[in-house]
Amino acid sequence: MKRKFLNVLGLLLVAAMLLTACGPAATEPPPPAATEAPAATQAPVATEPPAPVEKTITIGFTSSLTGSQEVSSKRQVAGFNLWMNQVNEAGGIALGDGSTVKFAAVTYDDESNKERVQELYTRLVTEDNADFLISPYSSGLTAAASIVAEQNGKIMITAGAAEDDAYKTGNTGLFQLYTPGSLYLISTVDMLKTLDPEAKVAIVHENDKFSTSVVEGLKPYLESQGFEIVLEEGYATETTDFGPVINKLVDSGATVLLGGGHYPDGSTFARQLYERKAGLKFISLLVAPADSKFPELGDAALGVSTSSQWELKATHTEEEAAALGIPWYGPTGEDFAAAYEAATTEKPTYHVAGGYTAGLILQKAIENADSVDPEKVKAALEAMDIFTFYGGIKFDTSPEAHGLQTSHQMVVAQWQKNDAGELVRQVIWPADVATADPLYPVPAP
């Protein structure tokens, strides 16, 4: 029995020793747990960069599909649409935050009516939520639209309005593209001074805001240059019979006529002057002779001149900008004209160029601001000083005339016949960009 007990005890001791040998030594700390490699799902996952955010900016404006401003207004809109289509088709304007800006237009027919303009621009702002505004065509309609724009704190680029007064009423959101009306005929007077300093001048003009502002700038300049003004006569916009006005013109002894208004009255006036054989040496009318439709008058168009905001034959160039030390922006005049002709089969007038450039300077302001925030865009417009195919673009920033154009200059163009006997519009002043000498005196009917 005793032997059996000892055997059992021996077995227990052997087992205990074996267990101790298999376990860790009491004096050694447990080894550190093995660090496992990160699971594949913990590694950074390559992802595509987020798609650029596309912002669509709404530009609101009215156009005259009917009424007295129809011809010029449609051309202005055609130029603006060309710009907008080009920008959108090119992918929009890229901003520094990775977003892109494209444009959509909301527009209505204002019927050449001021009351309708105010109603429609109010709708554009309050219902259509237009981000920026372009003016209608003509100074009178633009003056009506500017009230709505200013009351609602909207930037409005005035593409077809030369009258000065809208920029002298405390407005802060208007930016004028055209040479101001008060300077419209200054170049023509300078040319007359070289051609016939003894000319007797008649001023006959439409009684509207634009034409009146032109005359207000013209009269003191004529007098300062020593010209005698023998007649000043206004006529209503809807005038179709200029017989009484022409009678006064002939009786005055005038040799030069300066004036006019817009396309319907100007083209009618030119035709009736020709039919009456008024015997003038020189005729310069506003707006109408700048349109490509004017040669439809036939010989009545020959010799008629106009002050023009832009002419392809005297288009501005990058070299011209470099000589002036002003940054160049946008396409060449030739590229602009080719694109417009490809889209419409028509050659661009200055109204078309103005509509296109209105979009172009908004584009430049957004790029410079790197934002579509209206206050930043406004600051960029106020700081703008660039040269385009259309000419210089810079705005007065004084409280007295905020937004008035200060850089753009006019040329004088005249309808003449080429070697084939076709009526073509030639640039006759300034002399350094002239494509032909002036017809002076104009051929008698």
Secondary structure, DSSP 4 states (H G I P E B T S, - for coil): -HHHHHHHHHHHHHHHHHHHHHSPPTTSPPPPPPPPPPPGGGSPPP-PPPPPPEEEEEEEEEE-SSSTTHHHHHHHHHHHHHHHHHHHHTT-EEPTTS-EEEEEEEEEE-TT-HHHHHHHHHHHHHTS--SEEE--BSHHHHHHHHHHHHHTT--EEESB---SGGGGSS-SSEEE-SPPGGGTTHHHHHHHHHH-TT-EEEEEEESSHHHHHHHHHHHHHHHHTT-EEEEEEEE-TT----HHHHHHHHHHT-SEEEEE-SHHHHHHHHHHHHHHT---SEEEEESGGGSTTGGGGGGGGTTEEEEES--GGG---HHHHHHHT--B-S--HHHHHHHHHHHHSS---HHHHHHHHHHHHHHHHHHHHTS--HHHHHHHHHT-EEEETTEEEEB--STTSTT-B-S---EEEEEEE-TTS-EEEEEEESGGG-SS---SSPPP-
